[in-house]
Amino acid sequence: MPYTSIREAADEIHSGIITPTELVLETLEQIDATDGEIQAFVTVIHEQALQDADQAERELRTGLYRSPLHGIPIAIKDLIAIKGIPTTASSKVLAENIASEDAMVVEQLRKAGAIIIGTTNTFEFAYGPYAPPTRNPWDHTRTTGGSSGGSAAAVASGMTLGAIGTDTGGSIRIPAACCGITGLKPTYGRVSCHGVIPLSWSLDHVGPLARSAEDCAIIFDAIAKYDPRDPNSVSGPPSRPASTLIEGAEGRGPLSLQGLRLGVPQDAFVDPLDPEVRLAWKAACRVLEEEGVELINVELPRPTMDLYRTIQKPEATLAHIQKGWYPAHGELYTDLVRTRLQEGGRITAVDYLSAQHERRIFASSLRSLMQRVDALVLPTVPTPAIPLDQAGKTVEIEGQTEDAAAAYLRITMPFNLTGLPTVAFPAGFNAMGLPIGLQVAGRPFEEATVLRIVHAYQQMTDWHQRPLSTRTDQNA
């Protein structure tokens, strides 16, 4: 079970080889055996998961087959409401908070027949690109990235077949890269944020993490739906990425990338960049080119971290004020998050509006560039997972020293500013056996295109299938 794909498990459930109850029991056993070391989970929902699995079995016996997620265990980031379960955002501020209803994404998963297995660790209120205390399954001394690090580690270590995370500046894609799995940040508004504790309303996204693009597509099929309860929800064109991956597009085979134009940004957009990450990026481009992609060099404008923070910080502070958490319970926050909320309160309306104006100019220039290409391919983070004790400090890349959090965010956050769909995926390992991640970004509502590109790549490589048993001795 630990390294089975959602597609494989769904086929076995549908054919009667395994039952949902057997699959959930295996999942719970894997959590019991593994999570003491990894610490991915906050709450494991034992009894309810088994009851839901039994219900799924009864439905399947009557001929009711909801979707490929019917009977599949899914983990939920501890930022997303599950009725009757603590939703704490990994913070003392919400230590006693019990959700009164399911978030929209949980509702949709239940309708698809998925089994909610538990909640996963995040940085406090998702306010950072790490996820303490969760450890990287590939090397327990390394960070998982974040803030959806618990979700990513749970998938990578075989404790769940899929998970849900959130992404405000890269928080699905960064842990996907660090943990060697696949993660999708959909188009802004494509998946409802109703029932999700907000970080930054104009930057927040909800999306899946899984072993492969196909598995992410299966989850995305279930959760992408317009929701009037979310004022930022959008009703995009009908999209069935999983079906597209299987059947192919426009009469071509499912793996064909013939005719697609893939933009490769200039080095200045990603630099400084770890040399092994650069080699993996170039190697992946060659693989995609061999499959029929036309590679086109493009010049991307590079937004600054100041631009991103000037939007994100005051929105976060406002969200906490509106919820009544800050400053009323200021003493319960960690020092770092309290400081960031204080900083957000000091940013003026003029500076915030100026940043939003600059953001619109950047988004417009990127949309114009995307008329020339179908998607972009570039690294996710500039270096493989850094040591846990280095998170939140500085990191040296190609002889340049920069803030580690800023380094992790600088290649991912442009696609939060623009709201473009982006898939992170594994594309190799460095000499220390740590995963290397890339990302493909596409046009609005074209999740099917970016997933198809990554799916085709994953049919020609096996990076996403490497089990943890391939860790080098120094990482074991």
N, C-alpha and C positions, 0 to 999 in steps of 0.2 A: 503493500500500500504506500509506503512513504514516498516513492518516486513515480507513482502512477499519475498519468495526466487525467484531467477532468473528462476528456473525450474517451479515454480508455475505460475509466471507471463507469461512465455513463453507459457505454456499450455493454459492459459486464452486468450492470444492474438491469438494463433493458432486456438482456438475453437470459437473465436468471442465474448467471454464474455466481453472483454475489448479491446479497440483500443489503438494503440501506442500514439495517441494524448491525450486520456484520462489519460494514464499512465504518460506521460510527464507533463501534467497539474497538476496531483496530486503531482508529484515530485517537481515541481516548487513551489507549495503551501506549501509543507513541508519545503523546503529550506527557503521560506519567513517567515514561522512561527518559525523556529528553529535556523537558522544560526546566527541571531543576538546575540545569547547567546554562541553558540559553536564556531563560526568563523572558520569553516572548509574551506570555499570557498574563493578564490581570485577573480575569475571571474565566473559569472553565464551566460550561453549562452542562453538567453530566446528565441529570435526570430529565430535563426538558429535551435535550438533544435525543435521548433514547426514546422518549415518548413521540417526538416528531418523526423519528426514523420508523417507528412502528406504524404511525399513521401513513407515512409514505408507502410502506409495504402493503397496507390494506388497499390504498388507492391503486397501486400497480397491479394488484391481483384482480381488481375489478376492470382493468383495462384503461384506467385513467393515467395517461403519461403527460405530465405537465410541460416538461422541457428537458434538455440534457442535464439540467441541474437537479432533477428530481432524485432526492436521496443523497446528494453530494454535500459533505460538510464544508462550511465556509466560516472563516473567522472575521471579526468586525473590529476595527480600530476603536479604542476606548475614547472616542470623541463622538460616536454615533449611537443614538438611542436604541436600546432593545428593551421592550416593555418588561418591567419587573426586575430588571438587571441593573446593578450600579453602572452609571456612566460618569466617570470621575475626571476624564481628561488628564489622568495621571497627576492630579493636584489635590492637596489637602483642602483647597477651597470647596471642592465638590465631593469630599470623602463620604458624605451621607446622601448623595444624590441618587435616587432611584428613578429610572425613566418611567413615565406614565403611559407612554405610547411608543410604538415603533417609529423610527425614522423612515422616510419614504423609501430609501434604498433597501432597508430591511423588509418593509412591506413587499416590495417587488421580488426580492429573493424568496420570501415565503411563498408568494404566488407561483413562482417557478418551481417550487418543491425543494428548495435548498434547505439544509439543516444548519441552523446557527449553532456553532460549536463553542464560541467564547469570545471574549474581548481581549485586545492586544495592546501592549505598551506603546506609549507615545512620549515625546518630549512634553513637558507640562504645557497644556493648552496648545500643543502643536507649534510652540513658539521657538523652534530651533531645528536644524538639520541633523539632529541625532535622536536617539531614543533610549536614554539610560532607564533602567539598568540592563537592557537587552544586549546580548553578546552575539557577535557575528558567527554563524555556524561554521564558516570556513576557517576562522582563527579567532578563538575566544578572547584574545587580547585586543581585537580590532572592533571598531564601531560598525554598527549595521547601517549607518546613515539614518536619516529620519526626515520628517517626524514619524512616518509610518514604519519605523524600524521593526516593531513587534510583529506587524503583519508580514513583512518581508521575511523575517527570520523564521516565522512559523511555517511559511511555505517552503523556504530553502531547506529546513531541517526535517521536512516530511510530516509536520504536525497538523497540517491541513492541506487540502488540494487547491484551495483558493482563498483569497482574503480581500477585504475592502479597506482602502486607505483614503486619505485626503491629501491634496497637493495645492499649496499656496505659493510656494516658490520653487518646488521641486520635490515635495515630500512623499510622492509615490515613486518617482523616477530615481531619486538619489539612493534610497534603500534597495530598490531593484538592482541598481548597478553594483552596490556594495555587496549584496548577497547573491548575485548571480542568477536572478530570476527576471521575469518580464512584468512590466507595469504600464498601464495605460492611463494617461491624463486626458480625458475626453475634451471636446469643445466646451468652452465655458457655458454653463447653463444646461448642458445636455443631460446631466444627471442631477436630480434635485438635491439641494442642501437642506431640505426640511428635516428637522430633527438632528441636525449636525451642529455641534458647538462651533460657532464661527471663530475664525481668526481674523480674516480680512475679506469683507463681503464682495469686493470687486475682483478678488484674486483667487478665492477658494474654489476648488474642484473636488469632486468625489469620483473614484474610479477603482478598477480591479488590479490585483496582483496575483500572478499565477506562474506556472512553470513555462508557459509558452504563449505566443500570440493567439493561437487558436483557443486556448483556455480563457484568455482575457476577453476574446471576442464572445465566447459563450456567456460569460458573466455580464459583459456589456449589453448583450442582447436583452438580458433580463431586467437591467436596472435603468436603461435609458428611456425615459418617458417624461412628457410634460407634466408639471405639477403646479397647479394654481396657488398652492400654499407657499411656494418659493417665488418671491417677486423677480428673481433673476433667471427662473426657469425658461427655457426656450423650446419651442416646438419645431424641431428640425425636420428635414425630409426623412421619409421612412428609411431606416438603415438596418440591415441584417448582416453585419460583418461576418458572423460565423458561416452563414450560408454562402457568402461571397468567397470566403477562403476555400470552402470545399468544392464549390461548383465552378469557380473561375468567373471572370468578368468578360462581357462582350464576346462570348463564344470561344474565348481562349481557355487553355488549360488552367487549373488552379494555381500552378506554380509559375506561370508565364508572367514575366515583367516586361515583355517586349513593348516598346513604345512609351514607357514611362521615363520621364526626365527627373533626375535626382540632383538637387543642388548640393554642392560641397562648399561650405563657407571657407573664407580665407583664414589663414593661421591666426591673424590678429584677433579674430572673434573668440578663439578658444585659448590662446596663449596667456600665461605659461601652461604647458601641458606636459605631463609625465611622458618620457620617451616611449615607454612600452604601451601606453594608451594611444599615442600617435601611430605606432606601428599597427596596432589592432584596428584602428580606424581606417587606415589605408588598405589593410588586408581585406576588411569587410567591403570596402568600396570595390575592390577588384572582384570579389565574389559576386556582388550584385551586378557589376558590369558584365561578367560572364553570363549572367542569366538574362541579359538583354536590356538592362537599364542604361540610359545615356547619362553619363556624369557631366555636370555643367558647373564650372567654378563660378561662385557668386560672391558678391561683396555685401555682407550684412552689416547694418549699423549696430553698434554695441551699446545697449543701455547701461547706465551706471548703477551701482548698488545704492547710491544716494537717491536716485530716482525711485527705485523699488521701495526702499525703506521710508521715503517721505509719503508714499501712498499707504504702505502696509501698516506702519506703526500707529498713526492716528486712527485708522479703521479698527485696529485691534483694541486700542484704548476705548474707543466709543462702544464697541461691542461689550466690553466688560462693564462699562458704566451702565449701559442699557439693561444688562442682566442683573444689576445690583450687586455685583461681586466686588467691584473696585470703585472707590477706595475703601468701601465698608469693611472688607475682609483683607485688607492689604497685608496684614501681618502673616497671613496663611500662605501667601505666594512665596516661591523661592526668590532669593535676592535678584537673580538675573531677570526673571520675568517681571518682577515688580519694577525694576529699573527700566526695562523696555516700555512698560505701561506708562511710567512717569515721562519718559522721553517722548512718547506719542502724544501726551497731553501738552507738550511744549511746542509742537509743530504748528505753525500758524495756518489759518485758512488760506491765506494767499499762497504760501509755499505748497500746501496740499493741492490747490487748484492749478498752480503752475506745473506741478509734477503730473497731474492728470492731463493737462494740455500737451506736455512733452510726450507723455505716453501715447496719446492719440496720433501724434506726428510719427512716432516710431511704428505704431501698429499699422498706420496707413502705408508707410514706406515698405513694411514687410509684406503686406497684402499685395502691393504692387509688384514686388519681386516674385511673389508666389504665382503670378500670372505666367511667369516664364518657366516654372518648374512644377512638378506634381507634389514634390516633397523635398525635405532637406535631411541630410544624414550628418551627424556630428557626435562628438563624445557627450556623455551624460555628466560625468564629473571629471575633473582634470587629473585625478590620481585614484588608484584603488584605495580601499578602506584604510583609514589612518588608525593608529593606536588609540585605544579608549582614553588614555591619559593626555592625548594631544587634542582631543575634541574640545572646541571652544577656545583654543589657544591659537598658535600660528603654525603654518606648514610651509616647508620650502619645496618649491617646484621649479626645476630648471634654473636653480641658483637664485630664484626670487622668493622672498619671504612675504607671505600675505596672511591675513586673518583666515583661519581654517573654515569658519562658517561662511564667510564671503566666497571663499574658493569653491566650496561645495555648491553654492547657489548660483554662481555667476553664469553658468552655461544653461541652466534649467529655467531660471526665472524669466528670461525674455518671452517664453511661451506661456507664462502666466499673465504677463502684461498684455499679450495679444490674444489669449484665450484659444490658441490653436491646438488641435489634437496632436498628442505626442506620445510615442511608445518607446519606453526604455527596454533594452534587451541585452543579454550577455553576448560578448564577442571575443572571449578569450580569457586567459589567465596570465598574470605576470610571473616572474621567476620565483616568487615566494608562494605561488599557488593561490593568489587572491584574484577574484573575478574582476574583469574589465567590462564596463558597460558603455554602450552607444545608445543614441536615440534617433528616431525618425519623426519629424514634424511635418504635418500636412495642412491642407486648406480647411477652413471651417466646415464642420459636419462630414468630413471625409475620413472618419475613423476606419471605414472599410479599406481605403487605399493604404493608409499607414500600417494597418494590421496585415494586409496582404503582402506588403513588402517585407515585413519582418517574418511573417509565416514562410514565405519563399526562402528567405535567408536561413531560417531554422530547419528547412528541409534539406539544405545543402551543407549544414554544419551540425555539430552535436554539442556545442557549448552549453545549451540549455538543458541537456540531458545528463550532464556529468554529475554523478552522485558524490556525496561528501566523502565517500571512501577513497576518492582520488586525491584527497588532501595530502600535501607533502608531510613527511614525518615531523618537520619543524612546526607545522600548524596543527598536528593531530592532538 
